[in-house]
Amino acid sequence: MSQKTVISMAFPTELLKQIDVLAKAEYTSRSEFIRRALLRATNVRKNADEEAAWGELLAVSDQRSAEVRSAGYRTDADFTRLAAEMRQARKAAKRD
């Protein structure tokens, strides 16, 4: 974040007073306090988005695992056989 752009924002007076008190307690400027708060907020959002993506991935993984188990595939050898069968089916589909 070496480049900075100056912006103008309006805050309710009471909120600005609270920001000033907190910034003073952290021995920093109002601008730096707000900058850090916004960085924390964006990091929280980014982490929440990443957690949601992982949650979706795990849900899909669980669903696929259940489907594979219900089809009778239980071991690594079964999975290897399934992969080979899928490749053969794709090759056959290309030939048709």
N, C-alpha and C positions, 0 to 999 in steps of 0.2 A: 504494500500500500504506500508506495513512495509518492505517487501523484495524489494531490488533494484538490477537491473542488469546493468552493465556498457556496453554501446554500443559506437561505433565509427561512426560518420556521417560526410559527406562532405557537406559544404554549400558554395554557391557563396560568394566571399569576401564581396561584397556590402551588401548582405543580412545579413551576420554575423555582419557587422558594424551597421546595423539598429537594429539588435537584441541586441547588446551590449548597444546602446544608450537607447533603451526602458527598458532593464533590469536595467540599472543604474538609470533611472528615477523612477523605481518602487523599488529601493533599494534592489535588489535581484541579485542572480548570473545568469549567462547565462544559466546554466543547469536548474535552477529552473524556469526561464522565459520560456524556451522551454517546460519543463514538464507541466507547467500550460497551455500553449498554446495548447498542444496536448490534455490535459484533457478537455479543453473547446471545442475543435474540436470533440472529441469523444462524449461529452455530446450533442452537437448540432446534431450530426448524430443520436444518440440514440433517442433524442426528435423528430427528423424528422421521424424516423422509426415508433415511437409510434403514431405520428399524422397521418401518412399514414395508419396505421392499424386501427385507429379509423375512419378515413375517409371511408375505405373499409367496416367496420362494419356498419356505418351509411347508406352507399349506399345500402347494402344488406337489412338492416332494412327498409329503404324507399321502396325498391322494394317489399319486402314481405308484407308491409302494404298496398301497392297499390293492390297487388294480393288478399289479404284478403278482402279489401273493395270492390273490383270488384266482389268478390264471394258472396257479400251480408252480410258480417260480419262487424258490426258497433259498437257493445257494448261489454262490458266484458262478458255478458251472452252469446252473440254470439260466442265469443272466447272460452268460457268454453265448449259450445256445440261442436264447431269444434274440440277441444282437445279430447273430449269424442268420437266423431265420428272417429277420427284418431286412437285412442286406440282400438276401436272396429274393425276397418278395419285391424289393425295389428294382432289382435287375430284371426280374421277370416282367414287371410292369413296363419298363423301358423297351423291352423287346416287343411287347404287344402293341 
